[in-house]
């Protein structure tokens, strides 16, 4: 027995009623290697 629940698609959502699902920001400037390693170390050991 087939279900007719999905026989027709719902009405499309207007574009002006949508929003992004994530914040859009500029990427930070690249860090030097030693600062990248320190940053990784602090993030991975905290919490």
CORBEL-V297150 format. One record per residue. SS is DSSP state (H for helix, E for strand, C for the rest). PHI is phi in whole degrees, 0 to 359 (* if undefined). Layout:
# CORBEL-V297150
SS,PHI
SS,PHI
This chain:
# CORBEL-V297150
C,*
C,272
C,264
H,274
H,300
H,253
C,291
C,229
C,281
C,289
C,298
C,293
C,276
C,298
H,300
H,290
H,268
C,259
C,212
C,288
C,265
C,214
C,288
C,247
C,225
C,290
C,286
C,291
C,295
C,295
C,264
C,293
H,303
H,293
H,288
H,296
H,292
H,296
H,300
H,300
H,299
H,294
H,291
H,279
H,265
C,280
C,89
